[in-house]
Amino acid sequence: TCEEINGRLGWPPNFTPPDLDRPVVSIRMGLDYLNTQRAALGGDLYAALAAYNGGPGNAAIWLNLAGGSDPDLFLEIIRFDETQRYIKGIYEMYSIYRRLYEINP
């Protein structure tokens, strides 16, 4: 995945997987991957997070089963406990930061 992202971004030059130990590289690549998944899944942030953690093929299946409109139903359909916990944890932190910094979605 990181080599695919590097090919798309063309950054960092002379990339090797140990470059992921550098926060600037891992954060930028992680954001690129999340944005790519979000675009592929119709802009759905929950589905993008599920793809990031549980794989894009699984996320597409879950989104299709949920009908694509209800985030609570989507979360219940996810078949991996780890992915459910991941999304809940991310959303909890997002809600806290949004409240602290008054960020509008």
N, C-alpha and C positions, 0 to 999 in steps of 0.2 A: 504494500500500500504506500509506504513512504517513498519508494522509488517511482511509483506512478505519479504521486504528487510532485516530486522533484522534477520529473519530466514535464509536467504541466506548468509548474512555476518557473522552472529553470533556475531555481535557487535552493539551497546555497550552492555555489560553484563546487565542483568536485565532491559532491555529496557521498557520504558513506553512512550506513546505519548508526554508527556511534555518534554522529552529529545530533541524533535525537536526544542525547544527554544534555545538549545545550538548550536551555529554556526558550530562547528566542526562536530556535528551529522547531522544537516540538510544539510550541504554542501556535506558531504560524501554520504549520502543517496540519495540526489538529483543527484549527479554524477553517482551513481550506477544505478539509475532508467533511466537516460538519456542514459547511455551506453547500458543498457538492451534493451531499445526501439530502439536504433540505430542498434544493432545486429539483432533484430527481423525484422527490416525494410530494410534489405540489406545494411546497412552501410550509408544510406541516412541521412545526418544531418538535412536537412529541415524537413523530415518526422519525425525524432526523436523529434525535437522541437515541431512539431505539436502534436505528441503523448503526450508529456510532458504537454502541455497546453490543448489540446482538446480531449485527450483520444486516446489510441492505436487503438481501432477499427475504429474510424473515420479517423485517419491518414492512416491506411492501405487502406481504401476505397478511400481516396483522392489520394494516391500514385498510386493505380491501375487505377483510372480514368485519371491521368496525364500521364500514360504510363511509369512512373518511371525514366524519363531521363531529363526532362526540369524543373529546379527549378522555373522559372517564371510561367510556366503553372501550376505547382503544387500549387504555392501560390495563383493563381487566382481561382483554383478549391475549395480551402478551403471555407467551408460554414459558418464559424464562424468569424465575424469581429474581435473579441477579439484575436483569434488565429492568424489571419493575422497580426494584429498589434504587437502581441508578437514576431512573427518570424522576422518581419521587424526591430523591436527595438533591438532584440538580434543580428541580422546580422549587423546592423549599429554599435553597440558597438564593435562587433568582428572586423569589418573593421577598426575602429579607433585604437583599440589595436594592430591589426596586423601591421598597418602602423607605429605606434609609436615604437613598439618593433621588427619590421621586422620579424614577425612570419610567417613561410611558412606553408600553409595548408597541 
